[in-house]
Structures are given as structure tokens and as C-alpha cells.
Amino acid sequence: MTRENTGGDSSALEWFKSSYSSNDGPECVEVASARSAVYVRDSKDLAGSQLGFTSAAWADFVPYASGSASGS
């Protein structure tokens, strides 16, 4: 995992807001996919830090986040 601060220059990425986020709620998460990583950011702080994950790490994480992993 990497932590990056792009200074708001993320125009090359296409961000998608989580379906679990609402426009007026506190849980606002966006995700963007690039060739070498998947990035996550707080949609209320577009110029803030972003977390970057390798594609393999993201693929391992998603089942747990969606609650579909065994034992959840």
C-alpha cells in the first residue's frame, strides 16, 4: 500500500463514488483504477491524500469489504 498526496492533480484518473456513500453522509469514498494501482480517496477532500494498492492487494481486500468473504 502506498500513501500519496497528489495536490489535487488527479485529473488523469476516473473516480467512482462508492455505492454505500450518500451525498450528505459521512461515508464518502471514491476509487480510481490505474494501470499499476487502485487508488482510494475521501470524496470530501479531493486534494487530500490517496491510498494506492496493487491490483493483487485490492483483489484480496474487496471480498472482505463487500462482506462476501467466508467468516464474515
Secondary structure, DSSP 8 states (H G I E B T S, - for coil): -EEEE-TT--TTS-EEE-TT--SSSS--EEEEE-SS-EEEEETT-TTSEEEEE-HHHHHHHHHHHTT-STT-
